[in-house]
Amino acid sequence: MSVELRPGEGQDSILRRFRKAVAEARILPIVRQKRWFTSKSEIRRIKRQKAIRKAQRATMEQQ
């Protein structure tokens, strides 16, 4: 990710534009995921747990 310096632009505004570009590109979640190795079985287990919690919330909201 890169941001070009505009003429007469200060450090604060270029940093703000860089942070906005990173947020729009959704880079941080990917970086956080790749910080540690996660096995495929663990990814499946986490997805299954999320699905169970989501289903429980849905049933709680219906009642």
mmCIF file of the N, C-alpha and C atoms, coordinates in Angstrom:
data_MODEL
# 
_entry.id   MODEL 
# 
loop_
_atom_site.group_PDB 
_atom_site.id 
_atom_site.type_symbol 
_atom_site.label_atom_id 
_atom_site.label_alt_id 
_atom_site.label_comp_id 
_atom_site.label_asym_id 
_atom_site.label_entity_id 
_atom_site.label_seq_id 
_atom_site.pdbx_PDB_ins_code 
_atom_site.Cartn_x 
_atom_site.Cartn_y 
_atom_site.Cartn_z 
_atom_site.occupancy 
_atom_site.B_iso_or_equiv 
_atom_site.pdbx_formal_charge 
_atom_site.auth_seq_id 
_atom_site.auth_comp_id 
_atom_site.auth_asym_id 
_atom_site.auth_atom_id 
_atom_site.pdbx_PDB_model_num 
ATOM 1   N N  . MET A 1 1  ? 0.854   -1.161  0.000  1.00 0.00 ? 1  MET A N  1 
ATOM 2   C CA . MET A 1 1  ? 0.000   0.000   0.000  1.00 0.00 ? 1  MET A CA 1 
ATOM 3   C C  . MET A 1 1  ? 0.901   1.224   0.000  1.00 0.00 ? 1  MET A C  1 
ATOM 4   N N  . SER A 1 2  ? 0.616   2.159   -0.864 1.00 0.00 ? 2  SER A N  1 
ATOM 5   C CA . SER A 1 2  ? 1.414   3.376   -0.898 1.00 0.00 ? 2  SER A CA 1 
ATOM 6   C C  . SER A 1 2  ? 0.511   4.571   -1.182 1.00 0.00 ? 2  SER A C  1 
ATOM 7   N N  . VAL A 1 3  ? 0.940   5.720   -0.690 1.00 0.00 ? 3  VAL A N  1 
ATOM 8   C CA . VAL A 1 3  ? 0.220   6.968   -0.888 1.00 0.00 ? 3  VAL A CA 1 
ATOM 9   C C  . VAL A 1 3  ? 1.250   8.003   -1.318 1.00 0.00 ? 3  VAL A C  1 
ATOM 10  N N  . GLU A 1 4  ? 0.965   8.712   -2.387 1.00 0.00 ? 4  GLU A N  1 
ATOM 11  C CA . GLU A 1 4  ? 1.910   9.706   -2.878 1.00 0.00 ? 4  GLU A CA 1 
ATOM 12  C C  . GLU A 1 4  ? 1.703   11.037  -2.172 1.00 0.00 ? 4  GLU A C  1 
ATOM 13  N N  . LEU A 1 5  ? 2.798   11.698  -1.886 1.00 0.00 ? 5  LEU A N  1 
ATOM 14  C CA . LEU A 1 5  ? 2.767   12.992  -1.217 1.00 0.00 ? 5  LEU A CA 1 
ATOM 15  C C  . LEU A 1 5  ? 2.301   14.068  -2.189 1.00 0.00 ? 5  LEU A C  1 
ATOM 16  N N  . ARG A 1 6  ? 1.290   14.800  -1.788 1.00 0.00 ? 6  ARG A N  1 
ATOM 17  C CA . ARG A 1 6  ? 0.791   15.900  -2.612 1.00 0.00 ? 6  ARG A CA 1 
ATOM 18  C C  . ARG A 1 6  ? 1.570   17.167  -2.262 1.00 0.00 ? 6  ARG A C  1 
ATOM 19  N N  . PRO A 1 7  ? 1.666   18.104  -3.193 1.00 0.00 ? 7  PRO A N  1 
ATOM 20  C CA . PRO A 1 7  ? 2.398   19.338  -2.906 1.00 0.00 ? 7  PRO A CA 1 
ATOM 21  C C  . PRO A 1 7  ? 1.766   20.088  -1.729 1.00 0.00 ? 7  PRO A C  1 
ATOM 22  N N  . GLY A 1 8  ? 2.603   20.455  -0.779 1.00 0.00 ? 8  GLY A N  1 
ATOM 23  C CA . GLY A 1 8  ? 2.145   21.233  0.374  1.00 0.00 ? 8  GLY A CA 1 
ATOM 24  C C  . GLY A 1 8  ? 1.374   20.415  1.397  1.00 0.00 ? 8  GLY A C  1 
ATOM 25  N N  . GLU A 1 9  ? 1.436   19.095  1.315  1.00 0.00 ? 9  GLU A N  1 
ATOM 26  C CA . GLU A 1 9  ? 0.675   18.252  2.232  1.00 0.00 ? 9  GLU A CA 1 
ATOM 27  C C  . GLU A 1 9  ? 1.515   17.931  3.467  1.00 0.00 ? 9  GLU A C  1 
ATOM 28  N N  . GLY A 1 10 ? 0.888   18.002  4.616  1.00 0.00 ? 10 GLY A N  1 
ATOM 29  C CA . GLY A 1 10 ? 1.577   17.722  5.861  1.00 0.00 ? 10 GLY A CA 1 
ATOM 30  C C  . GLY A 1 10 ? 1.575   16.247  6.197  1.00 0.00 ? 10 GLY A C  1 
ATOM 31  N N  . GLN A 1 11 ? 2.340   15.898  7.227  1.00 0.00 ? 11 GLN A N  1 
ATOM 32  C CA . GLN A 1 11 ? 2.450   14.497  7.639  1.00 0.00 ? 11 GLN A CA 1 
ATOM 33  C C  . GLN A 1 11 ? 1.128   13.957  8.172  1.00 0.00 ? 11 GLN A C  1 
ATOM 34  N N  . ASP A 1 12 ? 0.378   14.796  8.861  1.00 0.00 ? 12 ASP A N  1 
ATOM 35  C CA . ASP A 1 12 ? -0.889  14.341  9.434  1.00 0.00 ? 12 ASP A CA 1 
ATOM 36  C C  . ASP A 1 12 ? -1.875  13.930  8.346  1.00 0.00 ? 12 ASP A C  1 
ATOM 37  N N  . SER A 1 13 ? -1.990  14.748  7.315  1.00 0.00 ? 13 SER A N  1 
ATOM 38  C CA . SER A 1 13 ? -2.977  14.443  6.278  1.00 0.00 ? 13 SER A CA 1 
ATOM 39  C C  . SER A 1 13 ? -2.559  13.237  5.433  1.00 0.00 ? 13 SER A C  1 
ATOM 40  N N  . ILE A 1 14 ? -1.265  13.079  5.171  1.00 0.00 ? 14 ILE A N  1 
ATOM 41  C CA . ILE A 1 14 ? -0.842  11.915  4.391  1.00 0.00 ? 14 ILE A CA 1 
ATOM 42  C C  . ILE A 1 14 ? -1.011  10.643  5.215  1.00 0.00 ? 14 ILE A C  1 
ATOM 43  N N  . LEU A 1 15 ? -0.757  10.722  6.511  1.00 0.00 ? 15 LEU A N  1 
ATOM 44  C CA . LEU A 1 15 ? -0.963  9.559   7.379  1.00 0.00 ? 15 LEU A CA 1 
ATOM 45  C C  . LEU A 1 15 ? -2.445  9.200   7.438  1.00 0.00 ? 15 LEU A C  1 
ATOM 46  N N  . ARG A 1 16 ? -3.314  10.200  7.488  1.00 0.00 ? 16 ARG A N  1 
ATOM 47  C CA . ARG A 1 16 ? -4.754  9.968   7.506  1.00 0.00 ? 16 ARG A CA 1 
ATOM 48  C C  . ARG A 1 16 ? -5.203  9.292   6.213  1.00 0.00 ? 16 ARG A C  1 
ATOM 49  N N  . ARG A 1 17 ? -4.685  9.761   5.068  1.00 0.00 ? 17 ARG A N  1 
ATOM 50  C CA . ARG A 1 17 ? -5.034  9.153   3.782  1.00 0.00 ? 17 ARG A CA 1 
ATOM 51  C C  . ARG A 1 17 ? -4.528  7.717   3.697  1.00 0.00 ? 17 ARG A C  1 
ATOM 52  N N  . PHE A 1 18 ? -3.321  7.455   4.234  1.00 0.00 ? 18 PHE A N  1 
ATOM 53  C CA . PHE A 1 18 ? -2.769  6.104   4.225  1.00 0.00 ? 18 PHE A CA 1 
ATOM 54  C C  . PHE A 1 18 ? -3.627  5.162   5.064  1.00 0.00 ? 18 PHE A C  1 
ATOM 55  N N  . ARG A 1 19 ? -4.003  5.592   6.251  1.00 0.00 ? 19 ARG A N  1 
ATOM 56  C CA . ARG A 1 19 ? -4.837  4.753   7.122  1.00 0.00 ? 19 ARG A CA 1 
ATOM 57  C C  . ARG A 1 19 ? -6.191  4.468   6.477  1.00 0.00 ? 19 ARG A C  1 
ATOM 58  N N  . LYS A 1 20 ? -6.746  5.463   5.809  1.00 0.00 ? 20 LYS A N  1 
ATOM 59  C CA . LYS A 1 20 ? -8.030  5.267   5.136  1.00 0.00 ? 20 LYS A CA 1 
ATOM 60  C C  . LYS A 1 20 ? -7.884  4.276   3.984  1.00 0.00 ? 20 LYS A C  1 
ATOM 61  N N  . ALA A 1 21 ? -6.800  4.369   3.238  1.00 0.00 ? 21 ALA A N  1 
ATOM 62  C CA . ALA A 1 21 ? -6.565  3.448   2.117  1.00 0.00 ? 21 ALA A CA 1 
ATOM 63  C C  . ALA A 1 21 ? -6.391  2.014   2.628  1.00 0.00 ? 21 ALA A C  1 
ATOM 64  N N  . VAL A 1 22 ? -5.688  1.854   3.747  1.00 0.00 ? 22 VAL A N  1 
ATOM 65  C CA . VAL A 1 22 ? -5.494  0.528   4.330  1.00 0.00 ? 22 VAL A CA 1 
ATOM 66  C C  . VAL A 1 22 ? -6.831  -0.036  4.801  1.00 0.00 ? 22 VAL A C  1 
ATOM 67  N N  . ALA A 1 23 ? -7.647  0.801   5.434  1.00 0.00 ? 23 ALA A N  1 
ATOM 68  C CA . ALA A 1 23 ? -8.949  0.344   5.919  1.00 0.00 ? 23 ALA A CA 1 
ATOM 69  C C  . ALA A 1 23 ? -9.853  -0.057  4.759  1.00 0.00 ? 23 ALA A C  1 
ATOM 70  N N  . GLU A 1 24 ? -9.849  0.712   3.675  1.00 0.00 ? 24 GLU A N  1 
ATOM 71  C CA . GLU A 1 24 ? -10.690 0.406   2.521  1.00 0.00 ? 24 GLU A CA 1 
ATOM 72  C C  . GLU A 1 24 ? -10.226 -0.868  1.814  1.00 0.00 ? 24 GLU A C  1 
ATOM 73  N N  . ALA A 1 25 ? -8.921  -1.120  1.824  1.00 0.00 ? 25 ALA A N  1 
ATOM 74  C CA . ALA A 1 25 ? -8.389  -2.316  1.172  1.00 0.00 ? 25 ALA A CA 1 
ATOM 75  C C  . ALA A 1 25 ? -8.558  -3.555  2.060  1.00 0.00 ? 25 ALA A C  1 
ATOM 76  N N  . ARG A 1 26 ? -8.955  -3.361  3.307  1.00 0.00 ? 26 ARG A N  1 
ATOM 77  C CA . ARG A 1 26 ? -9.162  -4.450  4.282  1.00 0.00 ? 26 ARG A CA 1 
ATOM 78  C C  . ARG A 1 26 ? -7.920  -5.321  4.420  1.00 0.00 ? 26 ARG A C  1 
ATOM 79  N N  . ILE A 1 27 ? -6.809  -4.658  4.636  1.00 0.00 ? 27 ILE A N  1 
ATOM 80  C CA . ILE A 1 27 ? -5.532  -5.346  4.770  1.00 0.00 ? 27 ILE A CA 1 
ATOM 81  C C  . ILE A 1 27 ? -5.315  -5.854  6.192  1.00 0.00 ? 27 ILE A C  1 
ATOM 82  N N  . LEU A 1 28 ? -5.711  -5.095  7.191  1.00 0.00 ? 28 LEU A N  1 
ATOM 83  C CA . LEU A 1 28 ? -5.428  -5.458  8.577  1.00 0.00 ? 28 LEU A CA 1 
ATOM 84  C C  . LEU A 1 28 ? -6.010  -6.802  9.001  1.00 0.00 ? 28 LEU A C  1 
ATOM 85  N N  . PRO A 1 29 ? -7.260  -7.136  8.666  1.00 0.00 ? 29 PRO A N  1 
ATOM 86  C CA . PRO A 1 29 ? -7.747  -8.464  9.064  1.00 0.00 ? 29 PRO A CA 1 
ATOM 87  C C  . PRO A 1 29 ? -6.928  -9.606  8.464  1.00 0.00 ? 29 PRO A C  1 
ATOM 88  N N  . ILE A 1 30 ? -6.469  -9.430  7.242  1.00 0.00 ? 30 ILE A N  1 
ATOM 89  C CA . ILE A 1 30 ? -5.661  -10.454 6.592  1.00 0.00 ? 30 ILE A CA 1 
ATOM 90  C C  . ILE A 1 30 ? -4.321  -10.595 7.306  1.00 0.00 ? 30 ILE A C  1 
ATOM 91  N N  . VAL A 1 31 ? -3.723  -9.470  7.654  1.00 0.00 ? 31 VAL A N  1 
ATOM 92  C CA . VAL A 1 31 ? -2.436  -9.493  8.351  1.00 0.00 ? 31 VAL A CA 1 
ATOM 93  C C  . VAL A 1 31 ? -2.591  -10.149 9.710  1.00 0.00 ? 31 VAL A C  1 
ATOM 94  N N  . ARG A 1 32 ? -3.659  -9.838  10.418 1.00 0.00 ? 32 ARG A N  1 
ATOM 95  C CA . ARG A 1 32 ? -3.889  -10.435 11.734 1.00 0.00 ? 32 ARG A CA 1 
ATOM 96  C C  . ARG A 1 32 ? -4.087  -11.943 11.631 1.00 0.00 ? 32 ARG A C  1 
ATOM 97  N N  . GLN A 1 33 ? -4.774  -12.405 10.591 1.00 0.00 ? 33 GLN A N  1 
ATOM 98  C CA . GLN A 1 33 ? -4.984  -13.836 10.411 1.00 0.00 ? 33 GLN A CA 1 
ATOM 99  C C  . GLN A 1 33 ? -3.668  -14.553 10.112 1.00 0.00 ? 33 GLN A C  1 
ATOM 100 N N  . LYS A 1 34 ? -2.816  -13.930 9.331  1.00 0.00 ? 34 LYS A N  1 
ATOM 101 C CA . LYS A 1 34 ? -1.582  -14.583 8.910  1.00 0.00 ? 34 LYS A CA 1 
ATOM 102 C C  . LYS A 1 34 ? -0.440  -14.412 9.897  1.00 0.00 ? 34 LYS A C  1 
ATOM 103 N N  . ARG A 1 35 ? -0.720  -13.763 11.013 1.00 0.00 ? 35 ARG A N  1 
ATOM 104 C CA . ARG A 1 35 ? 0.320   -13.561 12.018 1.00 0.00 ? 35 ARG A CA 1 
ATOM 105 C C  . ARG A 1 35 ? 0.777   -14.900 12.598 1.00 0.00 ? 35 ARG A C  1 
ATOM 106 N N  . TRP A 1 36 ? -0.171  -15.832 12.770 1.00 0.00 ? 36 TRP A N  1 
ATOM 107 C CA . TRP A 1 36 ? 0.138   -17.162 13.272 1.00 0.00 ? 36 TRP A CA 1 
ATOM 108 C C  . TRP A 1 36 ? -0.408  -18.206 12.306 1.00 0.00 ? 36 TRP A C  1 
ATOM 109 N N  . PHE A 1 37 ? 0.227   -19.361 12.278 1.00 0.00 ? 37 PHE A N  1 
ATOM 110 C CA . PHE A 1 37 ? -0.247  -20.453 11.435 1.00 0.00 ? 37 PHE A CA 1 
ATOM 111 C C  . PHE A 1 37 ? -1.463  -21.092 12.097 1.00 0.00 ? 37 PHE A C  1 
ATOM 112 N N  . THR A 1 38 ? -2.507  -21.319 11.319 1.00 0.00 ? 38 THR A N  1 
ATOM 113 C CA . THR A 1 38 ? -3.705  -21.985 11.804 1.00 0.00 ? 38 THR A CA 1 
ATOM 114 C C  . THR A 1 38 ? -3.973  -23.177 10.887 1.00 0.00 ? 38 THR A C  1 
ATOM 115 N N  . SER A 1 39 ? -4.039  -24.367 11.485 1.00 0.00 ? 39 SER A N  1 
ATOM 116 C CA . SER A 1 39 ? -4.255  -25.567 10.682 1.00 0.00 ? 39 SER A CA 1 
ATOM 117 C C  . SER A 1 39 ? -5.669  -25.573 10.112 1.00 0.00 ? 39 SER A C  1 
ATOM 118 N N  . LYS A 1 40 ? -5.866  -26.356 9.057  1.00 0.00 ? 40 LYS A N  1 
ATOM 119 C CA . LYS A 1 40 ? -7.177  -26.423 8.416  1.00 0.00 ? 40 LYS A CA 1 
ATOM 120 C C  . LYS A 1 40 ? -8.224  -26.984 9.361  1.00 0.00 ? 40 LYS A C  1 
ATOM 121 N N  . SER A 1 41 ? -7.825  -27.963 10.184 1.00 0.00 ? 41 SER A N  1 
ATOM 122 C CA . SER A 1 41 ? -8.791  -28.539 11.127 1.00 0.00 ? 41 SER A CA 1 
ATOM 123 C C  . SER A 1 41 ? -9.221  -27.503 12.164 1.00 0.00 ? 41 SER A C  1 
ATOM 124 N N  . GLU A 1 42 ? -8.293  -26.657 12.583 1.00 0.00 ? 42 GLU A N  1 
ATOM 125 C CA . GLU A 1 42 ? -8.647  -25.621 13.554 1.00 0.00 ? 42 GLU A CA 1 
ATOM 126 C C  . GLU A 1 42 ? -9.555  -24.566 12.922 1.00 0.00 ? 42 GLU A C  1 
ATOM 127 N N  . ILE A 1 43 ? -9.315  -24.238 11.661 1.00 0.00 ? 43 ILE A N  1 
ATOM 128 C CA . ILE A 1 43 ? -10.179 -23.276 10.961 1.00 0.00 ? 43 ILE A CA 1 
ATOM 129 C C  . ILE A 1 43 ? -11.590 -23.837 10.867 1.00 0.00 ? 43 ILE A C  1 
ATOM 130 N N  . ARG A 1 44 ? -11.723 -25.130 10.528 1.00 0.00 ? 44 ARG A N  1 
ATOM 131 C CA . ARG A 1 44 ? -13.044 -25.765 10.466 1.00 0.00 ? 44 ARG A CA 1 
ATOM 132 C C  . ARG A 1 44 ? -13.721 -25.755 11.833 1.00 0.00 ? 44 ARG A C  1 
ATOM 133 N N  . ARG A 1 45 ? -12.967 -26.030 12.887 1.00 0.00 ? 45 ARG A N  1 
ATOM 134 C CA . ARG A 1 45 ? -13.521 -26.054 14.241 1.00 0.00 ? 45 ARG A CA 1 
ATOM 135 C C  . ARG A 1 45 ? -14.028 -24.666 14.638 1.00 0.00 ? 45 ARG A C  1 
ATOM 136 N N  . ILE A 1 46 ? -13.262 -23.642 14.325 1.00 0.00 ? 46 ILE A N  1 
ATOM 137 C CA . ILE A 1 46 ? -13.659 -22.268 14.652 1.00 0.00 ? 46 ILE A CA 1 
ATOM 138 C C  . ILE A 1 46 ? -14.913 -21.884 13.875 1.00 0.00 ? 46 ILE A C  1 
ATOM 139 N N  . LYS A 1 47 ? -14.975 -22.239 12.585 1.00 0.00 ? 47 LYS A N  1 
ATOM 140 C CA . LYS A 1 47 ? -16.157 -21.937 11.784 1.00 0.00 ? 47 LYS A CA 1 
ATOM 141 C C  . LYS A 1 47 ? -17.390 -22.638 12.333 1.00 0.00 ? 47 LYS A C  1 
ATOM 142 N N  . ARG A 1 48 ? -17.214 -23.896 12.752 1.00 0.00 ? 48 ARG A N  1 
ATOM 143 C CA . ARG A 1 48 ? -18.327 -24.648 13.326 1.00 0.00 ? 48 ARG A CA 1 
ATOM 144 C C  . ARG A 1 48 ? -18.820 -23.991 14.617 1.00 0.00 ? 48 ARG A C  1 
ATOM 145 N N  . GLN A 1 49 ? -17.897 -23.553 15.464 1.00 0.00 ? 49 GLN A N  1 
ATOM 146 C CA . GLN A 1 49 ? -18.273 -22.881 16.707 1.00 0.00 ? 49 GLN A CA 1 
ATOM 147 C C  . GLN A 1 49 ? -19.020 -21.579 16.429 1.00 0.00 ? 49 GLN A C  1 
ATOM 148 N N  . LYS A 1 50 ? -18.559 -20.823 15.442 1.00 0.00 ? 50 LYS A N  1 
ATOM 149 C CA . LYS A 1 50 ? -19.235 -19.575 15.089 1.00 0.00 ? 50 LYS A CA 1 
ATOM 150 C C  . LYS A 1 50 ? -20.653 -19.840 14.594 1.00 0.00 ? 50 LYS A C  1 
ATOM 151 N N  . ALA A 1 51 ? -20.804 -20.900 13.788 1.00 0.00 ? 51 ALA A N  1 
ATOM 152 C CA . ALA A 1 51 ? -22.127 -21.244 13.269 1.00 0.00 ? 51 ALA A CA 1 
ATOM 153 C C  . ALA A 1 51 ? -23.062 -21.648 14.400 1.00 0.00 ? 51 ALA A C  1 
ATOM 154 N N  . ILE A 1 52 ? -22.549 -22.387 15.372 1.00 0.00 ? 52 ILE A N  1 
ATOM 155 C CA . ILE A 1 52 ? -23.377 -22.790 16.516 1.00 0.00 ? 52 ILE A CA 1 
ATOM 156 C C  . ILE A 1 52 ? -23.822 -21.563 17.308 1.00 0.00 ? 52 ILE A C  1 
ATOM 157 N N  . ARG A 1 53 ? -22.888 -20.654 17.576 1.00 0.00 ? 53 ARG A N  1 
ATOM 158 C CA . ARG A 1 53 ? -23.243 -19.437 18.325 1.00 0.00 ? 53 ARG A CA 1 
ATOM 159 C C  . ARG A 1 53 ? -24.250 -18.585 17.565 1.00 0.00 ? 53 ARG A C  1 
ATOM 160 N N  . LYS A 1 54 ? -24.069 -18.492 16.248 1.00 0.00 ? 54 LYS A N  1 
ATOM 161 C CA . LYS A 1 54 ? -24.996 -17.704 15.436 1.00 0.00 ? 54 LYS A CA 1 
ATOM 162 C C  . LYS A 1 54 ? -26.392 -18.312 15.457 1.00 0.00 ? 54 LYS A C  1 
ATOM 163 N N  . ALA A 1 55 ? -26.475 -19.631 15.385 1.00 0.00 ? 55 ALA A N  1 
ATOM 164 C CA . ALA A 1 55 ? -27.772 -20.317 15.428 1.00 0.00 ? 55 ALA A CA 1 
ATOM 165 C C  . ALA A 1 55 ? -28.434 -20.129 16.786 1.00 0.00 ? 55 ALA A C  1 
ATOM 166 N N  . GLN A 1 56 ? -27.642 -20.178 17.851 1.00 0.00 ? 56 GLN A N  1 
ATOM 167 C CA . GLN A 1 56 ? -28.198 -19.977 19.195 1.00 0.00 ? 56 GLN A CA 1 
ATOM 168 C C  . GLN A 1 56 ? -28.732 -18.560 19.360 1.00 0.00 ? 56 GLN A C  1 
ATOM 169 N N  . ARG A 1 57 ? -28.009 -17.582 18.826 1.00 0.00 ? 57 ARG A N  1 
ATOM 170 C CA . ARG A 1 57 ? -28.480 -16.192 18.906 1.00 0.00 ? 57 ARG A CA 1 
ATOM 171 C C  . ARG A 1 57 ? -29.775 -16.013 18.130 1.00 0.00 ? 57 ARG A C  1 
ATOM 172 N N  . ALA A 1 58 ? -29.865 -16.661 16.974 1.00 0.00 ? 58 ALA A N  1 
ATOM 173 C CA . ALA A 1 58 ? -31.058 -16.545 16.144 1.00 0.00 ? 58 ALA A CA 1 
ATOM 174 C C  . ALA A 1 58 ? -32.264 -17.138 16.859 1.00 0.00 ? 58 ALA A C  1 
ATOM 175 N N  . THR A 1 59 ? -32.075 -18.264 17.535 1.00 0.00 ? 59 THR A N  1 
ATOM 176 C CA . THR A 1 59 ? -33.197 -18.864 18.262 1.00 0.00 ? 59 THR A CA 1 
ATOM 177 C C  . THR A 1 59 ? -33.568 -18.025 19.479 1.00 0.00 ? 59 THR A C  1 
ATOM 178 N N  . MET A 1 60 ? -32.591 -17.391 20.119 1.00 0.00 ? 60 MET A N  1 
ATOM 179 C CA . MET A 1 60 ? -32.868 -16.537 21.269 1.00 0.00 ? 60 MET A CA 1 
ATOM 180 C C  . MET A 1 60 ? -33.662 -15.291 20.843 1.00 0.00 ? 60 MET A C  1 
ATOM 181 N N  . GLU A 1 61 ? -33.333 -14.752 19.682 1.00 0.00 ? 61 GLU A N  1 
ATOM 182 C CA . GLU A 1 61 ? -34.031 -13.556 19.190 1.00 0.00 ? 61 GLU A CA 1 
ATOM 183 C C  . GLU A 1 61 ? -35.472 -13.869 18.781 1.00 0.00 ? 61 GLU A C  1 
ATOM 184 N N  . GLN A 1 62 ? -35.712 -15.076 18.324 1.00 0.00 ? 62 GLN A N  1 
ATOM 185 C CA . GLN A 1 62 ? -37.071 -15.450 17.904 1.00 0.00 ? 62 GLN A CA 1 
ATOM 186 C C  . GLN A 1 62 ? -37.998 -15.610 19.093 1.00 0.00 ? 62 GLN A C  1 
ATOM 187 N N  . GLN A 1 63 ? -37.463 -15.968 20.223 1.00 0.00 ? 63 GLN A N  1 
ATOM 188 C CA . GLN A 1 63 ? -38.320 -16.197 21.397 1.00 0.00 ? 63 GLN A CA 1 
ATOM 189 C C  . GLN A 1 63 ? -38.731 -14.932 22.058 1.00 0.00 ? 63 GLN A C  1 
# 
